[in-house]
Amino acid sequence: MAKRISAQLFVSRLSAYTTDQSLRQLFSPFGQIKEARLIRDPETQRPKGFGFITYESEDDARKAMKSLDGKIVDGRLIFVEVAKTQRK
């Protein structure tokens, strides 16, 4: 049986020139996206080089992860993995 994964992905090593819009555009061919967001420095508002993608379904997240992990995007080798849940 296939291992269940979250519908949320963590994307690291993104270019400083990546925008929320370009991140969504990159991941949209794999399915319906609920949210695409870059993490920004609170003082400068510049992207920190990582972000999160949340899909409607786990299957779409799995397809995106399989296709984009280890690919070169905007001159940078990016990594895509299942986002870890935050513990309180």
N, CA, C and O of each residue as an XYZ file, in Angstrom:
352
protein
N       0.832     -1.184      0.000
C       0.000      0.000      0.000
C       0.878      1.250      0.000
O       1.895      1.294      0.693
N       0.499      2.246     -0.759
C       1.283      3.479     -0.868
C       1.234      4.268      0.434
O       0.214      4.310      1.122
N       2.339      4.879      0.744
C       2.426      5.694      1.952
C       1.655      6.997      1.744
O       1.804      7.656      0.715
N       0.837      7.358      2.718
C       0.074      8.609      2.622
C       1.008      9.775      2.924
O       1.829      9.714      3.839
N       0.865     10.829      2.142
C       1.655     12.028      2.386
C       0.704     13.209      2.584
O      -0.492     13.118      2.305
N       1.247     14.285      3.057
C       0.450     15.499      3.236
C       0.241     16.171      1.883
O       0.997     15.937      0.940
N      -0.771     16.992      1.798
C      -1.011     17.752      0.573
C      -0.187     19.038      0.570
O      -0.264     19.819     -0.379
N       0.608     19.267      1.633
C       1.442     20.459      1.706
C       2.906     20.087      1.461
O       3.430     19.136      2.041
N       3.548     20.861      0.589
C       4.948     20.623      0.245
C       5.814     21.791      0.708
O       5.370     22.938      0.748
N       7.053     21.472      1.055
C       8.065     22.458      1.412
C       9.036     22.535      0.245
O       9.545     21.510     -0.209
N       9.296     23.741     -0.243
C      10.188     23.941     -1.383
C      11.364     24.794     -0.915
O      11.173     25.899     -0.408
N      12.584     24.275     -1.087
C      13.761     25.001     -0.614
C      14.725     25.306     -1.752
O      14.635     24.751     -2.847
N      15.659     26.217     -1.446
C      16.708     26.668     -2.375
C      16.158     27.440     -3.566
O      16.707     27.365     -4.666
N      15.078     28.178     -3.352
C      14.497     28.983     -4.422
C      15.348     30.227     -4.680
O      16.033     30.717     -3.782
N      15.299     30.723     -5.894
C      15.997     31.945     -6.264
C      15.414     33.134     -5.504
O      14.233     33.139     -5.156
N      16.237     34.127     -5.254
C      15.776     35.359     -4.601
C      14.786     36.114     -5.490
O      14.065     36.991     -5.014
N      14.751     35.776     -6.768
C      13.860     36.452     -7.709
C      12.518     35.737     -7.867
O      11.658     36.196     -8.619
N      12.331     34.617     -7.164
C      11.063     33.891     -7.224
C       9.980     34.701     -6.520
O      10.212     35.258     -5.446
N       8.803     34.766     -7.123
C       7.664     35.469     -6.528
C       6.578     34.453     -6.165
O       6.629     33.301     -6.596
N       5.602     34.885     -5.375
C       4.470     34.014     -5.054
C       3.788     33.553     -6.340
O       3.396     32.393     -6.471
N       3.655     34.475     -7.276
C       2.999     34.181     -8.558
C       3.794     33.152     -9.362
O       3.211     32.207     -9.894
N       5.112     33.318     -9.458
C       5.912     32.372    -10.248
C       5.978     31.000     -9.568
O       6.071     29.975    -10.244
N       5.931     30.984     -8.231
C       5.910     29.722     -7.502
C       4.612     28.970     -7.809
O       4.631     27.769     -8.075
N       3.504     29.678     -7.771
C       2.200     29.074     -8.091
C       2.191     28.571     -9.532
O       1.690     27.482     -9.813
N       2.744     29.367    -10.441
C       2.783     29.005    -11.862
C       3.614     27.739    -12.083
O       3.251     26.891    -12.898
N       4.710     27.614    -11.370
C       5.587     26.458    -11.493
C       4.886     25.167    -11.068
O       5.063     24.124    -11.697
N       4.092     25.242    -10.001
C       3.462     24.051     -9.441
C       2.052     23.781     -9.961
O       1.528     22.687     -9.750
N       1.426     24.743    -10.631
C       0.034     24.582    -11.061
C      -0.217     23.481    -12.096
O      -1.329     22.952    -12.116
N       0.733     23.098    -12.957
C       0.441     22.016    -13.911
C       0.138     20.666    -13.249
O      -0.363     19.758    -13.912
N       0.432     20.522    -11.970
C       0.277     19.234    -11.309
C      -1.051     19.081    -10.567
O      -1.361     17.998    -10.069
N      -1.834     20.156    -10.491
C      -3.136     20.049     -9.830
C      -3.608     21.368     -9.255
O      -2.957     22.403     -9.394
N      -4.758     21.301     -8.606
C      -5.396     22.479     -8.008
C      -4.653     22.895     -6.734
O      -4.523     22.105     -5.799
N      -4.172     24.130     -6.705
C      -3.407     24.645     -5.573
C      -4.319     25.464     -4.657
O      -5.048     26.344     -5.114
N      -4.265     25.161     -3.370
C      -4.998     25.946     -2.367
C      -4.213     27.202     -2.013
O      -4.770     28.295     -1.910
N      -2.890     27.021     -1.828
C      -2.057     28.139     -1.393
C      -0.624     27.948     -1.879
O      -0.097     26.836     -1.887
N      -0.008     29.052     -2.283
C       1.413     29.079     -2.636
C       1.992     30.312     -1.958
O       1.583     31.437     -2.244
N       2.953     30.094     -1.052
C       3.496     31.265     -0.367
C       4.987     31.128     -0.099
O       5.491     30.069      0.275
N       5.661     32.236     -0.305
C       7.082     32.340      0.007
C       7.219     32.872      1.424
O       6.400     33.676      1.870
N       8.230     32.436      2.117
C       8.517     32.976      3.442
C       9.450     34.164      3.237
O      10.457     34.076      2.535
N       9.084     35.275      3.870
C       9.833     36.519      3.690
C      10.459     36.987      4.997
O       9.968     36.697      6.087
N      11.556     37.719      4.851
C      12.196     38.343      5.995
C      11.253     39.434      6.505
O      10.806     40.263      5.713
N      10.941     39.457      7.795
C       9.978     40.438      8.298
C      10.435     41.891      8.171
O       9.604     42.792      8.052
N      11.731     42.122      8.197
C      12.234     43.495      8.117
C      12.375     43.992      6.676
O      11.967     45.110      6.361
N      12.953     43.162      5.802
C      13.226     43.611      4.432
C      12.148     43.209      3.438
O      12.077     43.763      2.341
N      11.304     42.245      3.814
C      10.256     41.692      2.951
C      10.820     40.948      1.737
O      10.089     40.654      0.791
N      12.116     40.648      1.768
C      12.713     39.860      0.691
C      12.503     38.384      0.976
O      12.538     37.966      2.134
N      12.282     37.572     -0.085
C      12.093     36.127      0.121
C      13.334     35.492      0.743
O      14.463     35.877      0.438
N      13.106     34.518      1.616
C      14.210     33.811      2.282
C      14.721     32.617      1.485
O      15.696     31.982      1.885
N      14.073     32.301      0.353
C      14.551     31.199     -0.478
C      13.808     29.895     -0.265
O      14.222     28.851     -0.769
N      12.714     29.949      0.478
C      11.899     28.743      0.627
C      10.432     29.134      0.749
O      10.095     30.284      1.027
N       9.568     28.141      0.533
C       8.142     28.405      0.598
C       7.338     27.127      0.729
O       7.886     26.032      0.856
N       6.030     27.293      0.696
C       5.112     26.169      0.864
C       4.064     26.182     -0.243
O       3.596     27.239     -0.667
N       3.712     24.996     -0.695
C       2.644     24.803     -1.675
C       1.645     23.855     -1.031
O       2.028     22.803     -0.518
N       0.373     24.219     -1.053
C      -0.659     23.327     -0.533
C      -1.614     22.988     -1.671
O      -2.205     23.870     -2.294
N      -1.750     21.701     -1.926
C      -2.640     21.202     -2.976
C      -3.971     20.760     -2.383
O      -4.085     20.527     -1.180
N      -4.965     20.651     -3.240
C      -6.269     20.128     -2.843
C      -6.174     18.632     -2.518
O      -6.894     18.136     -1.652
N      -5.279     17.916     -3.220
C      -5.187     16.470     -2.999
C      -3.747     16.015     -2.797
O      -2.802     16.643     -3.273
N      -3.610     14.908     -2.080
C      -2.295     14.317     -1.841
C      -1.681     13.794     -3.134
O      -0.464     13.851     -3.312
N      -2.514     13.286     -4.032
C      -2.001     12.761     -5.309
C      -1.333     13.855     -6.131
O      -0.283     13.634     -6.734
N      -1.949     15.043     -6.154
C      -1.352     16.167     -6.887
C      -0.018     16.567     -6.259
O       0.948     16.854     -6.967
N       0.030     16.582     -4.926
C       1.273     16.923     -4.223
C       2.363     15.900     -4.544
O       3.519     16.261     -4.763
N       1.986     14.635     -4.569
C       2.946     13.564     -4.879
C       3.497     13.726     -6.294
O       4.699     13.573     -6.511
N       2.622     14.039     -7.266
C       3.068     14.230     -8.657
C       4.043     15.401     -8.760
O       5.067     15.303     -9.436
N       3.724     16.505     -8.091
C       4.589     17.686     -8.142
C       5.943     17.396     -7.502
O       6.987     17.776     -8.032
N       5.913     16.725     -6.367
C       7.158     16.410     -5.665
C       8.041     15.514     -6.529
O       9.245     15.742     -6.640
N       7.450     14.514     -7.128
C       8.201     13.583     -7.964
C       8.788     14.285     -9.192
O       9.907     13.980     -9.603
N       8.045     15.211     -9.770
C       8.487     15.889    -10.993
C       9.481     17.026    -10.759
O      10.373     17.243    -11.579
N       9.338     17.756     -9.646
C      10.142     18.966     -9.467
C      11.304     18.840     -8.483
O      12.203     19.680     -8.495
N      11.307     17.829     -7.645
C      12.417     17.677     -6.698
C      13.713     17.438     -7.466
O      13.798     16.535     -8.298
N      14.725     18.261     -7.174
C      16.021     18.106     -7.830
C      16.113     18.753     -9.203
O      17.075     18.515     -9.933
N      15.134     19.563     -9.564
C      15.157     20.258    -10.860
C      15.814     21.626    -10.708
O      15.865     22.190     -9.615
N      16.311     22.144    -11.819
C      16.889     23.485    -11.819
C      15.816     24.468    -12.263
O      15.245     24.342    -13.347
N      15.554     25.450    -11.405
C      14.539     26.473    -11.662
C      15.187     27.834    -11.427
O      15.732     28.081    -10.351
N      15.132     28.708    -12.411
C      15.760     30.039    -12.319
C      17.230     29.937    -11.932
O      17.739     30.753    -11.163
N      17.909     28.922    -12.476
C      19.333     28.757    -12.226
C      19.688     28.136    -10.889
O      20.866     28.056    -10.541
N      18.687     27.694    -10.129
C      18.921     27.094     -8.809
C      18.378     25.678     -8.761
O      17.306     25.399     -9.299
N      19.115     24.788     -8.118
C      18.662     23.415     -7.892
C      17.699     23.461     -6.711
O      18.103     23.791     -5.596
N      16.418     23.131     -6.947
C      15.439     23.197     -5.869
C      15.147     21.807     -5.304
O      15.328     20.792     -5.977
N      14.694     21.788     -4.063
C      14.293     20.557     -3.410
C      12.844     20.686     -2.973
O      12.434     21.710     -2.426
N      12.077     19.639     -3.220
C      10.662     19.618     -2.857
C      10.434     18.401     -1.976
O      10.766     17.280     -2.359
N       9.873     18.620     -0.806
C       9.596     17.511      0.106
C       8.289     17.776      0.844
O       7.759     18.887      0.831
N       7.793     16.748      1.475
C       6.566     16.882      2.253
C       6.843     17.805      3.434
O       7.843     17.644      4.135
N       5.950     18.776      3.651
C       6.119     19.702      4.774
C       5.884     18.970      6.092
O       4.957     18.172      6.222
N       6.725     19.255      7.041
C       6.552     18.654      8.369
C       5.460     19.427      9.103
O       5.326     20.638      8.931
N       4.686     18.725      9.917
C       3.658     19.407     10.689
C       4.303     20.127     11.855
O       5.271     19.651     12.448
N       3.746     21.280     12.168
C       4.306     22.096     13.244
C       3.802     21.581     14.583
O       2.605     21.364     14.771
N       4.728     21.389     15.503
C       4.356     20.931     16.841
C       4.278     22.109     17.774
O       5.096     23.026     17.713
N       3.274     22.076     18.651
C       3.094     23.201     19.587
C       3.629     22.868     20.949
O       3.561     23.696     21.858
